[in-house]
Amino acid sequence: MLELATKTDPANPELLYHLALAQKAQNNPKAARANLEKALAMSTNFTGVADAKAVLAALPK
């Protein structure tokens, strides 16, 4: 559902953030990192931005 939502609204950083959290929970840190980086590049003013930064910092590179 989140992947579909991000395809429908690709300029929504909050959707990318939630997709990244789901990817992290599914043990897909590479995809989660990519989506968090994309979300934060779009905006640093969305609900969950502080958590997005913290999760990104904790993901392996």
N, C-alpha and C positions, 0 to 999 in steps of 0.2 A: 504494500500500500504506500509506504513512504517513497519507494523508488518511483512509483507512478506519480505521486504528488510532486516530486522534484522535477519530473519530466514535464508535467503540466504547468508548473510554476518554477522554472529554473532560476529565477532571480530572487528567490525567497531564502535568505540565509538561515532562517529559523527551521525551515523544512530540512535543509542540509544538515543542520546541527542534530536534529532528531534522527535523521537517517544514520549519521555517524555514530550516535549512541547505540542504535540498534546493531550496526556493524561491529562495534566494539564488543557488545554483548554476545555476538555470534562468533567471536574470536577472529575477526577480520580487521586487524589494526591498520593494515596498509590502506584499505578503502576508507576506514574511519578517519585516518590522518588526512587523506586527500580531500575528503568532504569537509572536515573541520577547517583546513587551510583555505578551501574555496569559500566557505561561509564567512570566515573572518576577513578575507580579502574583499568580500562584497560590502561588509558592514561590521562595525564594532558597536552597534546600537540595536540589538535584538534581545528578546527574552532568552536568557540562558547564556549570554555572551561570557560572563565570568566563568561559568562551568565549562563552556567550550574551550576557553583558554587553558583551564586547569587539566582537562582531559587530554588536550593536544600535547601539553607539556609532559604528561605521564606516558604517552604512547611511545613505543620504540620507533626509532628512525629507520 
